[in-house]
Each structure stands twice: as structure tokens, then as C-alpha cells.
Amino acid sequence: MIDRKYKEYVEGWKKLGIPFGHYAYCLFVSVKDVIKESEDFRKRVAKDALFLIADVEEQTTKRVADRAPATQTLINTLKKKGWKVGLYSGYHTYTPLGMQKS
């Protein structure tokens, strides 16, 4: 889902000269699905954004074992396209899955 005011916000930031990035709340059907999700994310962001942020939570994947590999696939895919990528996640999600190693 895209915020209804997204374009209005982006235009406002540009008009005021405020640097900005984009955020996506991640929900993946599978690790393979991540490639498609990353393409969709890239298509909807402003090309002059400085970075992309992936929000990874408990419900990001159906299987817990898929969460870290799916997240890393998203990060790697976006980085390969030239984006700076950040990760937003709670300690309770991040640490037990060893995501600090990525």
C-alpha cells in the first residue's frame, strides 16, 4: 500500500530542499518473492531519494527461518541497483535471527 499523500510529501521535501529517503514495511510470501517486492519498491520511489529503509518485523515472512535470508536478499538486491539501504527492526526480531551479522 502506498501512502495517499506520498507524492505531496515528496514534492514538499524537494521544494524545501530537505533530503529524504523512502521506507517500506516488508511482507514477503517467500524468499523468492523478495526480488519482485524489491522491484515494486524501486518503481515507486523518487529517483532523487538518498536511501531506502526496509522495516522487518515478526510478520515479515510466514516462516521464521525465511526472515533473515529474505531480508538479506532485499538488501543485496537494492544495493546492486545502487541504493543505500537501511534496516529498521526491533531488537527482539533482529538479534535472535542473527541479523546483526548481515
C-alpha positions in Angstrom: 0.0 0.0 0.0 1.3 3.5 -0.8 0.6 6.4 1.4 -2.1 8.6 -0.3 -0.1 11.7 0.5 3.3 10.2 -0.6 3.7 12.4 -3.7 2.6 15.5 -1.8 5.2 14.8 0.9 8.0 14.2 -1.7 7.2 17.4 -3.5 7.2 19.3 -0.3 10.6 18.0 0.7 12.0 18.8 -2.7 10.6 22.3 -2.6 12.1 23.0 0.9 15.4 21.3 -0.1 15.0 18.6 2.6 17.0 15.4 1.9 14.8 12.3 2.0 14.6 8.6 1.7 11.9 6.0 1.4 10.5 3.4 3.7 8.8 0.1 3.1 7.1 -2.2 5.6 8.2 -5.6 4.4 5.8 -8.5 3.9 7.2 -11.4 1.9 5.4 -14.5 0.7 8.7 -16.3 0.3 12.4 -15.6 -0.2 11.8 -15.8 -4.0 9.1 -13.2 -3.6 11.6 -10.7 -2.3 13.1 -10.0 -5.8 9.6 -8.9 -7.0 9.0 -6.9 -3.9 12.3 -5.0 -4.3 11.4 -4.2 -8.0 8.0 -2.9 -6.8 9.6 -0.8 -4.1 12.2 0.7 -6.5 9.5 1.6 -9.1 7.5 3.7 -6.6 10.4 5.7 -5.1 11.6 9.1 -6.2 14.8 8.7 -8.1 16.4 11.5 -6.1 15.8 9.8 -2.7 19.1 9.4 -0.8 18.3 6.0 0.7 15.8 3.2 1.2 14.7 1.7 4.5 13.3 -1.8 5.0 11.1 -2.4 8.0 11.3 -6.0 9.1 9.0 -7.3 11.8 7.8 -10.6 13.2 5.2 -11.0 10.4 7.6 -10.1 7.5 7.7 -13.8 6.5 5.4 -16.6 7.3 8.3 -18.9 8.3 10.7 -17.5 10.9 13.6 -19.3 9.1 12.9 -17.2 6.0 13.1 -13.8 7.7 16.9 -13.2 7.7 17.6 -14.7 4.2 14.6 -12.8 2.7 15.8 -9.5 4.4 19.4 -10.0 3.2 18.1 -10.7 -0.3 16.1 -7.5 -0.3 19.1 -5.5 0.9 21.5 -7.1 -1.6 19.1 -6.6 -4.5 18.6 -2.9 -3.7 22.3 -2.3 -3.2 23.1 -3.9 -6.5 20.8 -1.3 -8.1 22.9 1.4 -6.5 20.8 2.3 -3.5 22.0 2.9 0.1 19.8 0.6 2.2 18.9 0.8 5.9 17.2 -1.7 8.1 14.5 -0.8 10.7 13.8 -3.7 13.1 13.2 -4.3 16.7 15.9 -5.8 18.9 13.6 -8.7 19.6 13.5 -9.5 15.9 17.0 -8.5 14.9 19.1 -10.3 17.5 17.5 -13.8 17.7 17.8 -14.2 13.9 21.5 -13.2 13.8 20.7 -10.3 11.5 23.5 -8.2 13.0 25.9 -10.4 11.0 24.5 -9.2 7.7 
